[in-house]
Amino acid sequence: MNLNWKFAASVQKNLNIKKARTIVQAFLVTTVLLTTV
């Protein structure tokens, strides 16, 4: 039970990191596009 919970927590953390990274990348791309145009 405890191991399961820890595993789920780490998976959730990884998903959040990936999501945050994608948002940051999208933000950077938009900024670059806006500044070049």
PQR file with spaces between the fields and no chain letter, atoms N, CA, C, O and H, PARSE charges and radii, in Angstrom:
ATOM       1  N    MET     1       0.841   -1.201    0.000 -0.4000 1.5000
ATOM       2  CA   MET     1       0.000    0.000    0.000 -0.0000 2.0000
ATOM       3  C    MET     1       0.874    1.247    0.000  0.5500 1.7000
ATOM       4  O    MET     1       0.687    2.149   -0.817 -0.5500 1.4000
ATOM       5  N    ASN     2       1.839    1.290    0.934 -0.4000 1.5000
ATOM       6  CA   ASN     2       2.719    2.450    1.034 -0.0000 2.0000
ATOM       7  C    ASN     2       3.561    2.604   -0.221  0.5500 1.7000
ATOM       8  O    ASN     2       3.741    3.712   -0.726 -0.5500 1.4000
ATOM       9  H    ASN     2       1.991    0.557    1.598  0.4000 1.0000
ATOM      10  N    LEU     3       4.086    1.466   -0.730 -0.4000 1.5000
ATOM      11  CA   LEU     3       4.888    1.506   -1.957 -0.0000 2.0000
ATOM      12  C    LEU     3       4.046    1.994   -3.130  0.5500 1.7000
ATOM      13  O    LEU     3       4.497    2.802   -3.942 -0.5500 1.4000
ATOM      14  H    LEU     3       3.940    0.566   -0.320  0.4000 1.0000
ATOM      15  N    ASN     4       2.818    1.492   -3.206 -0.4000 1.5000
ATOM      16  CA   ASN     4       1.904    1.905   -4.264 -0.0000 2.0000
ATOM      17  C    ASN     4       1.693    3.411   -4.241  0.5500 1.7000
ATOM      18  O    ASN     4       1.727    4.072   -5.280 -0.5500 1.4000
ATOM      19  H    ASN     4       2.451    0.836   -2.547  0.4000 1.0000
ATOM      20  N    TRP     5       1.475    3.944   -3.048 -0.4000 1.5000
ATOM      21  CA   TRP     5       1.227    5.375   -2.888 -0.0000 2.0000
ATOM      22  C    TRP     5       2.452    6.171   -3.322  0.5500 1.7000
ATOM      23  O    TRP     5       2.326    7.184   -4.011 -0.5500 1.4000
ATOM      24  H    TRP     5       1.447    3.407   -2.205  0.4000 1.0000
ATOM      25  N    LYS     6       3.642    5.714   -2.919 -0.4000 1.5000
ATOM      26  CA   LYS     6       4.881    6.397   -3.300 -0.0000 2.0000
ATOM      27  C    LYS     6       5.063    6.370   -4.810  0.5500 1.7000
ATOM      28  O    LYS     6       5.465    7.366   -5.411 -0.5500 1.4000
ATOM      29  H    LYS     6       3.744    4.891   -2.359  0.4000 1.0000
ATOM      30  N    PHE     7       4.765    5.230   -5.420 -0.4000 1.5000
ATOM      31  CA   PHE     7       4.895    5.094   -6.871 -0.0000 2.0000
ATOM      32  C    PHE     7       3.947    6.056   -7.581  0.5500 1.7000
ATOM      33  O    PHE     7       4.339    6.735   -8.530 -0.5500 1.4000
ATOM      34  H    PHE     7       4.438    4.421   -4.931  0.4000 1.0000
ATOM      35  N    ALA     8       2.701    6.110   -7.121 -0.4000 1.5000
ATOM      36  CA   ALA     8       1.716    7.007   -7.725 -0.0000 2.0000
ATOM      37  C    ALA     8       2.154    8.459   -7.566  0.5500 1.7000
ATOM      38  O    ALA     8       1.986    9.267   -8.480 -0.5500 1.4000
ATOM      39  H    ALA     8       2.382    5.558   -6.351  0.4000 1.0000
ATOM      40  N    ALA     9       2.713    8.788   -6.410 -0.4000 1.5000
ATOM      41  CA   ALA     9       3.156   10.155   -6.159 -0.0000 2.0000
ATOM      42  C    ALA     9       4.298   10.534   -7.096  0.5500 1.7000
ATOM      43  O    ALA     9       4.325   11.646   -7.624 -0.5500 1.4000
ATOM      44  H    ALA     9       2.850    8.132   -5.667  0.4000 1.0000
ATOM      45  N    SER    10       5.243    9.615   -7.304 -0.4000 1.5000
ATOM      46  CA   SER    10       6.376    9.919   -8.182 -0.0000 2.0000
ATOM      47  C    SER    10       5.918   10.044   -9.627  0.5500 1.7000
ATOM      48  O    SER    10       6.414   10.897  -10.363 -0.5500 1.4000
ATOM      49  H    SER    10       5.221    8.712   -6.875  0.4000 1.0000
ATOM      50  N    VAL    11       4.971    9.197  -10.044 -0.4000 1.5000
ATOM      51  CA   VAL    11       4.428    9.288  -11.402 -0.0000 2.0000
ATOM      52  C    VAL    11       3.745   10.637  -11.596  0.5500 1.7000
ATOM      53  O    VAL    11       3.924   11.294  -12.621 -0.5500 1.4000
ATOM      54  H    VAL    11       4.568    8.504   -9.446  0.4000 1.0000
ATOM      55  N    GLN    12       2.960   11.041  -10.601 -0.4000 1.5000
ATOM      56  CA   GLN    12       2.258   12.322  -10.670 -0.0000 2.0000
ATOM      57  C    GLN    12       3.255   13.466  -10.763  0.5500 1.7000
ATOM      58  O    GLN    12       3.044   14.418  -11.514 -0.5500 1.4000
ATOM      59  H    GLN    12       2.815   10.507   -9.767  0.4000 1.0000
ATOM      60  N    LYS    13       4.352   13.373   -9.995 -0.4000 1.5000
ATOM      61  CA   LYS    13       5.379   14.411  -10.013 -0.0000 2.0000
ATOM      62  C    LYS    13       6.014   14.494  -11.395  0.5500 1.7000
ATOM      63  O    LYS    13       6.220   15.586  -11.925 -0.5500 1.4000
ATOM      64  H    LYS    13       4.523   12.599   -9.385  0.4000 1.0000
ATOM      65  N    ASN    14       6.325   13.331  -11.979 -0.4000 1.5000
ATOM      66  CA   ASN    14       6.918   13.304  -13.315 -0.0000 2.0000
ATOM      67  C    ASN    14       5.981   13.922  -14.339  0.5500 1.7000
ATOM      68  O    ASN    14       6.425   14.663  -15.216 -0.5500 1.4000
ATOM      69  H    ASN    14       6.158   12.444  -11.549  0.4000 1.0000
ATOM      70  N    LEU    15       4.688   13.627  -14.239 -0.4000 1.5000
ATOM      71  CA   LEU    15       3.704   14.191  -15.165 -0.0000 2.0000
ATOM      72  C    LEU    15       3.654   15.705  -15.020  0.5500 1.7000
ATOM      73  O    LEU    15       3.591   16.429  -16.013 -0.5500 1.4000
ATOM      74  H    LEU    15       4.327   13.025  -13.526  0.4000 1.0000
ATOM      75  N    ASN    16       3.682   16.183  -13.769 -0.4000 1.5000
ATOM      76  CA   ASN    16       3.639   17.619  -13.528 -0.0000 2.0000
ATOM      77  C    ASN    16       4.870   18.304  -14.102  0.5500 1.7000
ATOM      78  O    ASN    16       4.763   19.384  -14.683 -0.5500 1.4000
ATOM      79  H    ASN    16       3.732   15.595  -12.962  0.4000 1.0000
ATOM      80  N    ILE    17       6.051   17.682  -13.945 -0.4000 1.5000
ATOM      81  CA   ILE    17       7.292   18.243  -14.480 -0.0000 2.0000
ATOM      82  C    ILE    17       7.215   18.309  -15.999  0.5500 1.7000
ATOM      83  O    ILE    17       7.586   19.316  -16.602 -0.5500 1.4000
ATOM      84  H    ILE    17       6.139   16.804  -13.473  0.4000 1.0000
ATOM      85  N    LYS    18       6.729   17.228  -16.620 -0.4000 1.5000
ATOM      86  CA   LYS    18       6.602   17.209  -18.083 -0.0000 2.0000
ATOM      87  C    LYS    18       5.641   18.292  -18.547  0.5500 1.7000
ATOM      88  O    LYS    18       5.904   18.991  -19.526 -0.5500 1.4000
ATOM      89  H    LYS    18       6.427   16.410  -16.131  0.4000 1.0000
ATOM      90  N    LYS    19       4.513   18.428  -17.832 -0.4000 1.5000
ATOM      91  CA   LYS    19       3.511   19.423  -18.195 -0.0000 2.0000
ATOM      92  C    LYS    19       4.100   20.827  -18.080  0.5500 1.7000
ATOM      93  O    LYS    19       3.923   21.660  -18.969 -0.5500 1.4000
ATOM      94  H    LYS    19       4.299   17.860  -17.037  0.4000 1.0000
ATOM      95  N    ALA    20       4.802   21.079  -16.976 -0.4000 1.5000
ATOM      96  CA   ALA    20       5.409   22.388  -16.762 -0.0000 2.0000
ATOM      97  C    ALA    20       6.433   22.679  -17.851  0.5500 1.7000
ATOM      98  O    ALA    20       6.508   23.801  -18.351 -0.5500 1.4000
ATOM      99  H    ALA    20       4.946   20.403  -16.254  0.4000 1.0000
ATOM     100  N    ARG    21       7.222   21.670  -18.219 -0.4000 1.5000
ATOM     101  CA   ARG    21       8.242   21.844  -19.251 -0.0000 2.0000
ATOM     102  C    ARG    21       7.592   22.193  -20.591  0.5500 1.7000
ATOM     103  O    ARG    21       8.080   23.062  -21.314 -0.5500 1.4000
ATOM     104  H    ARG    21       7.161   20.759  -17.812  0.4000 1.0000
ATOM     105  N    THR    22       6.496   21.517  -20.917 -0.4000 1.5000
ATOM     106  CA   THR    22       5.800   21.787  -22.182 -0.0000 2.0000
ATOM     107  C    THR    22       5.256   23.205  -22.194  0.5500 1.7000
ATOM     108  O    THR    22       5.345   23.899  -23.207 -0.5500 1.4000
ATOM     109  H    THR    22       6.100   20.811  -20.330  0.4000 1.0000
ATOM     110  N    ILE    23       4.689   23.641  -21.063 -0.4000 1.5000
ATOM     111  CA   ILE    23       4.145   24.998  -20.965 -0.0000 2.0000
ATOM     112  C    ILE    23       5.258   26.019  -21.149  0.5500 1.7000
ATOM     113  O    ILE    23       5.090   27.001  -21.871 -0.5500 1.4000
ATOM     114  H    ILE    23       4.616   23.077  -20.241  0.4000 1.0000
ATOM     115  N    VAL    24       6.398   25.789  -20.496 -0.4000 1.5000
ATOM     116  CA   VAL    24       7.531   26.706  -20.610 -0.0000 2.0000
ATOM     117  C    VAL    24       8.018   26.770  -22.051  0.5500 1.7000
ATOM     118  O    VAL    24       8.285   27.855  -22.568 -0.5500 1.4000
ATOM     119  H    VAL    24       6.534   24.991  -19.910  0.4000 1.0000
ATOM     120  N    GLN    25       8.135   25.616  -22.705 -0.4000 1.5000
ATOM     121  CA   GLN    25       8.589   25.577  -24.099 -0.0000 2.0000
ATOM     122  C    GLN    25       7.621   26.326  -24.996  0.5500 1.7000
ATOM     123  O    GLN    25       8.045   27.114  -25.842 -0.5500 1.4000
ATOM     124  H    GLN    25       7.918   24.734  -22.285  0.4000 1.0000
ATOM     125  N    ALA    26       6.335   26.093  -24.826 -0.4000 1.5000
ATOM     126  CA   ALA    26       5.327   26.782  -25.632 -0.0000 2.0000
ATOM     127  C    ALA    26       5.419   28.288  -25.410  0.5500 1.7000
ATOM     128  O    ALA    26       5.325   29.065  -26.361 -0.5500 1.4000
ATOM     129  H    ALA    26       5.990   25.453  -24.139  0.4000 1.0000
ATOM     130  N    PHE    27       5.602   28.700  -24.163 -0.4000 1.5000
ATOM     131  CA   PHE    27       5.728   30.120  -23.831 -0.0000 2.0000
ATOM     132  C    PHE    27       6.941   30.728  -24.514  0.5500 1.7000
ATOM     133  O    PHE    27       6.856   31.820  -25.075 -0.5500 1.4000
ATOM     134  H    PHE    27       5.679   28.069  -23.391  0.4000 1.0000
ATOM     135  N    LEU    28       8.079   30.022  -24.470 -0.4000 1.5000
ATOM     136  CA   LEU    28       9.299   30.515  -25.107 -0.0000 2.0000
ATOM     137  C    LEU    28       9.117   30.645  -26.609  0.5500 1.7000
ATOM     138  O    LEU    28       9.519   31.648  -27.199 -0.5500 1.4000
ATOM     139  H    LEU    28       8.148   29.135  -24.013  0.4000 1.0000
ATOM     140  N    VAL    29       8.517   29.646  -27.229 -0.4000 1.5000
ATOM     141  CA   VAL    29       8.288   29.677  -28.678 -0.0000 2.0000
ATOM     142  C    VAL    29       7.407   30.865  -29.045  0.5500 1.7000
ATOM     143  O    VAL    29       7.693   31.579  -30.005 -0.5500 1.4000
ATOM     144  H    VAL    29       8.190   28.831  -26.750  0.4000 1.0000
ATOM     145  N    THR    30       6.339   31.077  -28.283 -0.4000 1.5000
ATOM     146  CA   THR    30       5.444   32.198  -28.573 -0.0000 2.0000
ATOM     147  C    THR    30       6.180   33.516  -28.433  0.5500 1.7000
ATOM     148  O    THR    30       6.019   34.404  -29.270 -0.5500 1.4000
ATOM     149  H    THR    30       6.107   30.497  -27.502  0.4000 1.0000
ATOM     150  N    THR    31       6.989   33.658  -27.384 -0.4000 1.5000
ATOM     151  CA   THR    31       7.737   34.891  -27.168 -0.0000 2.0000
ATOM     152  C    THR    31       8.684   35.153  -28.326  0.5500 1.7000
ATOM     153  O    THR    31       8.756   36.274  -28.830 -0.5500 1.4000
ATOM     154  H    THR    31       7.120   32.937  -26.704  0.4000 1.0000
ATOM     155  N    VAL    32       9.408   34.130  -28.749 -0.4000 1.5000
ATOM     156  CA   VAL    32      10.348   34.277  -29.865 -0.0000 2.0000
ATOM     157  C    VAL    32       9.602   34.686  -31.128  0.5500 1.7000
ATOM     158  O    VAL    32      10.034   35.589  -31.845 -0.5500 1.4000
ATOM     159  H    VAL    32       9.349   33.220  -28.340  0.4000 1.0000
ATOM     160  N    LEU    33       8.483   34.021  -31.400 -0.4000 1.5000
ATOM     161  CA   LEU    33       7.697   34.345  -32.592 -0.0000 2.0000
ATOM     162  C    LEU    33       7.198   35.784  -32.532  0.5500 1.7000
ATOM     163  O    LEU    33       7.245   36.499  -33.533 -0.5500 1.4000
ATOM     164  H    LEU    33       8.132   33.287  -30.818  0.4000 1.0000
ATOM     165  N    LEU    34       6.724   36.212  -31.374 -0.4000 1.5000
ATOM     166  CA   LEU    34       6.190   37.565  -31.237 -0.0000 2.0000
ATOM     167  C    LEU    34       7.285   38.614  -31.395  0.5500 1.7000
ATOM     168  O    LEU    34       7.046   39.673  -31.976 -0.5500 1.4000
ATOM     169  H    LEU    34       6.686   35.631  -30.560  0.4000 1.0000
ATOM     170  N    THR    35       8.478   38.336  -30.887 -0.4000 1.5000
ATOM     171  CA   THR    35       9.552   39.326  -30.962 -0.0000 2.0000
ATOM     172  C    THR    35      10.137   39.410  -32.364  0.5500 1.7000
ATOM     173  O    THR    35      10.600   40.475  -32.773 -0.5500 1.4000
ATOM     174  H    THR    35       8.672   37.476  -30.415  0.4000 1.0000
ATOM     175  N    THR    36      10.124   38.303  -33.112 -0.4000 1.5000
ATOM     176  CA   THR    36      10.683   38.339  -34.462 -0.0000 2.0000
ATOM     177  C    THR    36       9.711   38.995  -35.433  0.5500 1.7000
ATOM     178  O    THR    36      10.136   39.631  -36.397 -0.5500 1.4000
ATOM     179  H    THR    36       9.747   37.438  -32.780  0.4000 1.0000
ATOM     180  N    VAL    37       8.402   38.846  -35.189 -0.4000 1.5000
ATOM     181  CA   VAL    37       7.384   39.435  -36.078 -0.0000 2.0000
ATOM     182  C    VAL    37       7.146   40.890  -35.753  0.5500 1.7000
ATOM     183  O    VAL    37       6.325   41.541  -36.400 -0.5500 1.4000
ATOM     184  H    VAL    37       8.057   38.329  -34.406  0.4000 1.0000
